[in-house]
Amino acid sequence: MENFNVVVLGVGSAGEWVANNVAAAGKSVAAVEERLVGGECPHLACMPSKVMLRAADVRKLIGRAHSLGAVSQAIELDDPRAGYQAAVAQRDKVTGVLDDSSHARGIEESGATLIRGRGRIVRPHQLVGNGRELEWDDLVVATGTVATLPPIEGLDGVAFWTSEEMYTATEYTESAVIIGGGPVGCEIAQILARFGSKVTLVEIASQLLPGEERPPKWKRRPAKTSLPRTNARYSAADGRP
């Protein structure tokens, strides 16, 4: 049995911060992570999404450069597939293609013990991770979240992506239906639409970004290449194009 002042279960953004700072304060810390140290933000969410968004925004601006007076003649954009692949290459360069070694190194350099594997609480103040038995004075549970799939009939029988596949895959798609008009869904819709995909964005609430204040009418500018659908109701998925 290994004894620690603090065991951190889940080393995403929150768990990583706790482990580093508590260890730096002189406490003995064990950090247990099943997947990627650093969590979604640097590998599957914040960073890859912003790289792709920036590439999509710049591509749109280049296409409008002549009308904006930036150049004397219209600039012809390359094939959307080629442009999308360039954005993917930049995304992977920035994020390291799911390489969490720098985050893991930071945990170890802080003085914490990093344990790779699924952690399981077996009894009060005791946890097993990757075959190691750990005992703690304090436990921090920071296991994060997973995508919630809507209860749509037939969805389990068709191929679909979550945001994780969106920000790790390299494939270009000519069309997409995005279920959920929150921040993540709106970002994905903008990226795909600005690279030429036909996008339908479906939201069950009466507006996109339902958690945000409704903007005045003059600020509502849906992308010309996307089709937002609000107040939507789902029926079934059958996998046909």
N, C-alpha and C positions, 0 to 999 in steps of 0.2 A: 504494500500500500504506500503510495506517494502522497505526502501531505503538502498542501498549498494554502496560503492565506486566501487566495481568490482563484476560482476556476471560472473562465469565461467560455460559455457554450455558444459557439457561433462567432466567427471572426470576420464579419462584414464591416461596414464603415463604423458602426457603433462599437462592436466588439473589439475591433482593432484599436480604436481610440482608447477604450477602457484598459485593455491589456497593456498598451504601450505606456500610458500615464501612470497606472498603478504600479507597474514594474519599475518605472523610473523613480517612483517615490520610495522604493526600497522593499516593497512587498514581494513575496513569492507568488508567481502567477503561472497558471497553466491555461493555454488558449487552445480550444478544441475546434477544429474546422473540418467538415466533410468534403467541401468542394474548394472554392477559390478564396484564398485569404484576400481581404479587401472587399469581398462581396460583389453585389451587382453593379454598383456605381462605376467603378473603373473598368469593369470587364464587359458588362452586359446592358448597361443602361445609360447613365449620365454622359460618360465620355464618348462611347461610340455613337450615341444618338446626336451629340452636338457636332462631332466631326462630319457625320453624314448630312446633317441639317446645313452646316456651313457650306459644304460642297454643293448642295442643291440650291442654296440661295445665290451663291456666286454664279452657278450655271444660268440661273434665271436672269441675273443682272447682265451677264455677257450677252444673252439673247436680246436684251433691251438696250444694249450699249448705244446703238445708233440713235434710237428714239430719245435717249436721255442726253444726247449730245456729247458722249464720251469719245466717239470715233466718227470718222467722216463717212464710213460705209458700214453696212450691216455685216455682222460677223456670223458666219455659218457655223452652227454647233455640230460637233461630231455625232455619230450614232449614239442614241441613248444607252445602248448596252455597253458600248466602250466607255462612255462617260461614267456610268454606274460602276463599272469595274475599277476605274481610277479612284472613285470615291471609296470603294471597298478596300483597295490597297492602302489608301491613306488612313482609313479607320484602323486597319490591322497594324499599321506602323505605329500609330499613337497608342493603341491599347495593348500591343504585345501579343495578340492572338491568344488570349486566355493564359498568358504567362504571369503568374502571381509571385514569381521569385523575389522581386524587389520588396513586395509587401511582407512576404515571409521573412526575408532578411531583416526587415525593420523590427518585426516582432522579436526575433532572436537577439538582435543587437540591443534591444531595450532591457534584456535580462529575463524576459518571459520564456516559458517552455512551450513550443508549438507542437501540438499533437495532431497529426493528420488522421482523419477517420470520423466515423459517426459516434457521437457521444450519447450515452444512455444512462439515465439516473436509475440506479438499482436499489438504493435505500437512502434514508435521510443522511445527507452530507457525504454521499459516496456516488461516484460516477465511473463508468467504464468507457474508455475511448481507445480504439485500436489495440485492444487487449491489455491496456494499462489501467490499473485501478487507482483512482484519484480520490482524495479526501479533501474537503475544503472547509474553511471557516465561513466564507461568503461565496455565493454563486450568482453569476450574472448570466441571465438567459437572453441571448441576442441572436436568435435563430433565423430572423428575417421572414420573408413571405414567399409565396409561390403564386403563379398566375391562377386566377379562378376562371374556370370554363363555364360559359352560360349553359343552362339546361335546354339545349336545342336538340330536338329529335333528329337522329342520324348523324350528329356531329362526330360521334366516336367512330363512324365508319368512313370518314373522308379525311384526306390529308389537310392539315392546317398548321399554321405557325403561331407561336406566341411571340412576344417582343424579344425573347431570348434567341429564337431562331432568326428573327429579323436582323439582329445585330451581331450574328456570328456567321450566317450563311453568305455565300457569294453569288447566288443565283439572282438574275434579273427577272422580274415578272411584268408581263404586259398589262395585266389587270389584277385588281385585288378588291375584296370586300373586307373592310375593317370593322369589327364589332367593338364598339366602345369609343365614344367621342370625348374621353378625358384627355389629359396632357399627353400620355403615351400614344394613344390612338391618333390624335391630331398631329403629333410630330411625325409618325410613320406615314400618315396620309400626305403630308407636305413633301416629305422626301421622295416618295414614290411618284407623286404627281409631277413634281418638277423634273424628274428624270423620264417623263413621258408615259408613265403607266396610267391606265384608266382606273380611277379609284372611286369607290363608293364607301362612304363613311356612315355607319349606322349607329345611332344613339337612341336609347329608349326614353331619355328625358326630353323636355321641350326645347333644349338648346344644347349646343356643344359646350364643353367645359362646364358641366352643370354645377360644379362647386364654386364657380367664379361669378362675380357680379355681372349681370347682363349688360353688354356695352350698348351705347346709344346707336340708333339705326345707321348714322353716317359712318360709324366705325366698323360695321359688319361687312367684311369683304371676303367671302368664301373664295378659295382658289378656283380659277376658271377650269382647271383640269381635274377637279374633284367634285363629287356629287354628295353633299351632306344630306342625310335623311334623319330627321329628329322625330320624336313621338313614335318611334318604330316599335313594332311587335314582331318577335321571331316566331317562325312556324317550324320549318324543318330544313335540313341540309341533305342534299342527295349527291353532291360531287360532280354534277354536270357543269360544263363550262358556261 
